[in-house]
Amino acid sequence: REDLASLHEQHPGIQPVLAIVQAGEDDALLEINKKMAVKVGLNVMQICLPSEFTEDELVEELLRLNGDPGVHGVFLHLPPSSLSSRVLNSIQPEKDVDGRSDVNVGRLVCGGLTAGFTPPAASAVVEFLARHDTCLEGKTVLMIGWEGPLGVALQCLMQKNGMLVLNSQWSSANLQNQADVAVLVGDAHRGLPPMWLKSGATVINCGPVLKPACGPLCLSPFRWEVSADIYVVSNQNVVRSSSLWVRQQQYLPWKLRTLKLQPLSPVPSDIEISRSQTPKAIDQLAQEIGLLPEELEAYGRTKAKVRLSLLDRLKEQPDGKYVLVAGITPTPLGEGKSTVTIGLVQALSAHLKLNSVACLRQPSQGPTFGVKGGAAGGGYAQVIPMEEFNLHLTGDIHAITAANNLVAAAIDARILHESTQSDKALYNRLVPSVNGMRRFSPIQLARLHRLGISKSDPGALTPEEAKTFVRLDLDPEKVTWQRVIDTNDRFLRKITVGQANTEKGHSRQTQFDIAVASEIMAILALSDGLADMKQRLGRMVVGSSRSGQPVTADDLGVTGALAVLMKDAIKPTLMQTLEGTPVFVHAGPFANIAHGNSSVLADKLALKLVGEDGYVVTEAGFGADIGMEKFFNIKCRASGLKPNVVVLVATVRALKMHGGGPNVSAGAPLPKEYIMENLKLVADGCSNLKKQIQIAHLFGVPVVVALNVFQTDTQAEIDLVCRIAEKTGATAAVPCHHWSRGGRGSVDLAHAVKEAARQKNNFQFLYDLQMPIHEKIRTIAQKVYGAEDIDLSPEAQAKIEYYTQQGYNTLPICMAKTHLSLSHMPEKKGVPTGFVLPIRDVRASIGAGFIYPLVGSMSTMPGLPTRPCFYDIDLDPVTEEITGLF
């Protein structure tokens, strides 16, 4: 009771629960147990099985109790014949307050009592002897009737106290006057020869209370029953189990076992490197970084979903350091931000022994089978298995596709049904009579509330109210919601739907986007929980009515179904790097029409897991002018998190392009300018690097430049870039060799990031949300891109006025602009000046929570080239090994 009071004082919310499993009705001993538990302050849950129960029924009940976090101890009040090894080992060792599972008995034998439980009967006997005998060492104990785990436990405890233990076989002649203590269980006292006991021996009964006439036991003046003591120890074990549970709920220090790398030269292909490393089992990695088994949902051996309950468990835990990896304006080949991110966490965890987690976006299958390939990193800085990372992963993108297309189907079906039915017929079908009863569903009641109709009886609506309720009056020409598919398919950029006769002439032109361009993907990335995601899904605007009013997913009645489709997708996926360090993979929104960052939830989970001295490294898409700006102004507003450091990735190759080098394209050989040393091109191209450093400083965050080194880079070029970066204001500029060396090649970068994270941070947003929409756009254009001004088209101006009227004017801005230039002109490299940024249209993702102006034309469905990646991708039907992925 004192222990429980102390536990309550430290953790007021804890309420230990003892589950008693019995067969049939109560008996006297069970009542003693319950009364004692209540007196101590425990809650008792009583499970009564049928008198004739099967072992399967019992095991099923025990497994249910294992999964109940509110139960801290399980006590089996059952016939001994039903307590098979299978039954005893079905109870979680942490809840086995009887202490009879193999794990708990094994812990006792090996001396590991701190993590397990001793059988109460065995503990009660030893504690009783210790209270009534000043010295146990050297005493001889005769155990009668003790078998199985209980016998092993009692013998072990007595031997640990220096006692000699004898087991009676009833026929032994060597037990004459040997026993100082006899410990009996059940009916073992019947027929006990008195001559086995020394004069004055202590007799302890662990079974039911004995009657006065008890045969040879009456010869001993020191006979005791310890049945009540057993229940006391059981209750002690429950309180101790609760204490262990509380400690388990607190932050658990990492015990990370890293994987060794043996880099080869020349560096093999990405998939060969990935396949050469054997990843740890994902449950082992989870345990190493402090995740509890109930917080993990395994998808095979190497990846698992992490439940959001982790945030509640570690809500008092201080966050670690928050590091953003961004880049200079890239070439079409990419500059290796993902590779730098992975190399950095491998260096931090595997080499500096600091807790770190990488948070990456899930790649779309469009680029994987198109031109660019996968996004698992490269060389010796990869997420593994890379084929699982780059393909279906845990099905999140498929869930988004299903949810998105359910909305699209609901839109066209609603337009059709409203066009072909009267108000009364529509109302009768939307609110049908079931078994003579009509009622509104919860989402219909919510729509009535939004319409200002405070009635809940379907029969009480007036004809005008019913019409307002059933008529969304969606204008087919103003539907903004598109269907999606996770494939690059240029022939879906413009399609006609509704051409079958069954659609009665209700056809319209629409299009497909690639799945990661769906607003639902952006919502997934910005949500901070299931409730928040559901609200955001409901707010999605899918089009306008003929009167100009926005129509939402809530109006369509589809929000609950969308939440059901997305309930697993909201959980981040845990994977690992080549060196066995943890990676969260979650969400993958476009970086042009959306914000291009991994999820808020993955970052929040990781920041709690790494601990106060750990590091979370997350990546922003495209260049710093796009991905980083949106990370700060959109993602950080949604999450409330503040970054400590920006790692700005640059390559000599990209700097040469910005300095005037020829264009490059994926799949084509590099021009000689990119292979030969050219210090002038590098120096001129550093103008872009300087500008990106300055952009980061606008937000008050220190910058470390990571120069991703290629084999064609010369030392003079590397030194030049580092000097210019540090002179411009970077805290440090470090050459990185993670591609060829793994984490060891980024140790200098890890040290630089560690030092930069110690600096004082003056993080600030670029603009106030209360500013008018056009002023927020102008601020980004002038301060980030370097434009002189913006030029709003009449359509863009009209949209801004409409969104302001609807109350959307306080949302942040997500610029949809080319990533190949700081300006709107992809061919303008370096730092363009003297340009006016044209805004041709302004659109809104209300569920995601941002306005996105369109700068020039913006494709949301990539196409396949003449020779896509899929020509090289194959499967060995015998070994099931995949080849050709990169």
C-alpha positions, 0 to 999 in steps of 0.5 A: 500500500505504501509502494502504491501511494508512492507510485500515485504521488509520482504518477497520479494517473496510474491505476494498477489493475489485477485481472483474476481468471477463474473457472465457475463461481467465487470461493473463499480464498478468491474472496480473500484475494479480492478483499486484500487487493481492494484494501491495498488500493488495486482495482480487480477485474474478474474473468469467469470462464465456464466451469468446463472451459477449453485450453484454447478459450483460456489462451484466447482470454490471456492473449486479450489481457496481454493486449490490454494496457490497463491490466498490470497483472494476471492471476490464474485461480484455476485447477492445477491440471489446466495450467499447462506450459502453453497456458503459463507461457501465454501470459506476458512475462511483465503481467505474470504476477504468478511468476510461473512462465518460463521467462520469469522462472529463467530470470529467477534462476539466472539472477535477473529478478529486477525485470521479472516476478517470483512465484508468490508461494515461493516468495511467501515461504522464504519471507516467512522463514526470514521473519521467524528465523534469524539465520537461514543459512545451513538449514535443511528444507524438505519440499513435499508436493512441489512440482514444475515452475513452483518447485524450481522457484522455491528450490532456487530461492532457498539455495540462494539463501544458503539452505540445503533442499531435499525433495521427498520421494516418500520411499527414502530411508535417508530422511530420518530427522533431517528436516529443519523445515518442511514445506507442503503444498496441496494434500502432501501432508497426508502420510508424512512420516513424523521421523523425517522432521527434527524436533521443533521443526517448522512446517509450512503449508501452502495449500488450503487452511488445515483442520486441527486434526491433521495427522503427523503435522500436529506433532510440530508446535511450529506449523503455519499456513501462508495462504494469505501471505501468498495473496499479499505477495501477488498484490506486491507483484501487481504494484511492482508490475505497475511500477515497471510499466510506468518506467517502461512508458518513460524515455528509454535510452538507445542501445543501437547496434550499428552495421559494419560497412566494407566499401569497395572501389569502384563503388558497385551499383546501388542495388548491389550495395543494398543487397550486400548488407543484411538489415536487422530485423525491424523489431530488433531495431525498434527495441534498440531505439526505445520503441515498445512492442505495442507501438510497432506494426510490422510489415514483413521483416524489414519495415514497420508502422509506428503508432502515434501513441508514442507521442502520448507516452513521450509527451514530457520528453524534450525534443532533440535537435532539428536539422533541415537538409536543403540544396542549391538550385539543382540540375535535372540530375539532382544534387544528392540531398537524400544521400547527404541526409542518410550519410549524415545520420550514419555519421552521427549514430554509427561514428559519433555515437549520437542518437539520430533519425533521418526523416524522408519522403516516400518516393513515387513510382512515377520517377522510379519507372520513368527517368530519375529512378528511386530516392533511397539515397545512393552508394554507401548512403542508402535506406535498405532494402532499397527495392522495398523503399522505392516500390510499394513500401507499406501502401500509403500512396495506394491508400491516398490513390484510393481515397482521392479517387473515391472523392472523384467518383463521389463528385461525378455521381452526385452531379449525375443524381442531382441532374436526374432526380427531383428534390423529393426523390433525392431526399428519400434516397439520401435519407432512406427509411430503414426498418420503418425508421429514418435518421440522418447520419452524423455527417449529414447532421453536420451539413445541416448545422453548417446550413443553419438548420437545427433539426435532427428529425428527417420528417421535420424539414420543410421542402425548402430546407430539404432542397437546400440540404440535398442540392450541392449544385456543383458546377461541372465546369468548376470542379477542381478535383482530379483523379490520380494514379501513381504512374507517369502517363502523359495521355491522362493529362486531359480526358473525357469522362461520362461517355457511356450511355448509362451516364445519360450524356453527363460527360465532362473534360477532366484529367489525372494527376500523379498520386503524390500531387493529390491534396490528400498527400499534402494533408497527410504530410501536415496533419498532427494526428488522426483527428486533425487529418479527418478535419482537414479531409473534410475541409477539402474544397472539390469545386464550386456550386453554380452560385459560387459557393465552395463545395467540400468533402464534408458536403459530399458526405465522404469524410468518414470513409476517407479517414477509414482509408487513411487510418494506417497511412497516417503512421510513419514507416520505420526502416534503416540505413546501410549502417543500421541507423533508424529512418522514418519514411512518411508522405511524399508531397510534390514540391511545386504545387505542394510543400515538398517535405516529409510528414510533421508526424514523422519529425515529431515522433523522431524528435521525441525518440532521439532524446534531448541530445539527439538529432533529427535530419529531415529533407526539403524538396528541390532547392532552398528557394522552394523546399526550404522556404515552404518548410519554414513558412508552411510546415513549421507553422503547422508543426510548431517546431523550430529548426536548429540548423540548415544543411545546404547541399551543393555540387561542383557540377551544379555550380558549374552549370550556374556559372555558364556551363552547358545544359545537362539531362538525365541519361546523356553523357556529361559535357567535358566542362563538368569533367575537367577542372574549371575554376572560373565556372565554379566561382561564377556559379557560386553566386547561386550558393551565396543567394541560397545561404542568404535565403536561409539567413532570412529565417535566422537559422545557421547554415552548414554547406555540405559539398557532395563530392563527385569523382570528377571534382578536383581538390582546387574546386572543392577548396574554392567552394568551401572558401566562398561559402564560409566567406558568405556566412556559412558556419562551416563548409564541408566536403562529403564522401558518404557516397563512396565511404558511408557514414565515415565520409560524412563525419566532418559534416556531422561535427560541423552540424553538432557545432552549429546546433549549439549556436543561438537560433533566431528563427522567424517566419518570412511574412505575417499570415495577416498580410493580404495574399498578394503581399505575401506572394510579393514578399516571397518573390522579392526576398527569396527569388530576387524579383523586382515585383509580381504581375497578377493576371486578371484570373489570379486577381479574381481568385485572390478576391474570391479566396479573401471573401471566403476567409482563406486569406490568412493561409500561408503561400505555397508557390508553384514554380520551376525548381530549375531557376530562382526565377520563373524561367528554367533556362535562367541560371545563377542569380537572375535579376531584373525580372517580374514574376508572373502569377497566371493563376491562384488556387487553394488547398484548403484541407492542406491549409495553403494557397498556391499561386501558379507561376507559368505552366505547371505539369502535375502528370509527368510523362515517360521518355523514349527509354524509361527506367523500366527497360532495365528492371527485372525479376529473377523468378527463381531467387525473386531478386530484383535487378535494375532499380537505382 
